[in-house]
Amino acid sequence: MLKIKSPFYRIAHISKSTALYLLESGKVPCKDNGNQTHRFTIRTDDIILYLIDRKVHPDEYRAPKNWYSGRPIRHKPKSFKIKTLCILTSEKREAFH
């Protein structure tokens, strides 16, 4: 038996949000105890059956489009390109220091 969704989403290579959708919707059988932490108990056999069935019917396990809206998403910061420093004039380079 695996507890909570963290081992499940790692094994299935899915996001935490998708794991939550699959567990709350009942597409992956689990026991929900209603607590905030360690909420779901999932049998290992059910995870294996999910992985097999997901390969055969991938569309059945996709979260609906509006599932991810309104949830916080972290974006990677934009990388600073060195080329922009090379394009700067000598006056702007001095002002940069």
N, C-alpha and C positions, 0 to 999 in steps of 0.2 A: 504494500500500500504506500502510495506517495501522498504526502500532505501538501496542501495549498497548490497554487498554480505555478509557483516558481520552478520546481523541477519539470513540470509539464511543458511550460513554454520553452524551456531550454532544450528539452528532448525533441520537441516538435519543430523547433526553429521558427517560432512565431512570436509576435509581440505580446507584451503583457495584456494589452487592450484586447487583442484578438482572442487570447486565452480566456479572458474574462467573459467575452461574448459567447464563446463556445460552451463554457461551463454554465453561465446563467441561462442560456437558451435551451440547454439540455441536449445539445448535439453531441456532447461528450458526457456520458453518464458520470455522475459524482454525487457525493453527499454534501449538502450545504448546511452547516451548523449555525449560520447567521452571525458569527463573530466577525470582528473587523480583521483580526489576524488569524491565520490558519483556518480560514473559512471553509475551504473545499478539501474533501478527501476523495482521491481518485485511485481506482484500482489500476494496477500495471497492465492487466489484460485489456482494459478499456482504452488505454493509451495506445497499445499495440494495434488494436482493431481500428482506432481512429487513424493512425498513420497509414495502415493498409488501405482503408476506405478513402482517405484523402487523395491517394494516388489515382484511384479509379474514378472518383467523383469530386474533383477539386472545387467545382462551383458551389456545391452544397455546403461547404465549410467556410465560404467567404463571408466576412461581416458586411452588413448593409452599408451603403455609401455614407449615410448620415451617422453611422456609429462613431466615427472618429472626429466629427465636428464638435467644437466646443471643448475638446480635451486639450490640455497643455502640450505643446510640441516644442521641443528644444531644437533650435537651428544651430548649425555649426557657424562660428564666426567667420566672416570673410577673411580669406588669407591675404596678407599684404604681399604684393608682388615686387620683387627687386627691380624689375624692368622699369617701374614707375620712377624709381630713384635715378636711374640712368638717363631718363628722358628730361629730368629737371635741369634747368639752367644753373650755372654756377652761383648766381645770386640767390636762387631759391634753395640750393643746397646749403649755402651758408646760413640762410634764415632758418633752415630746418634744424641745424645744430643748436 
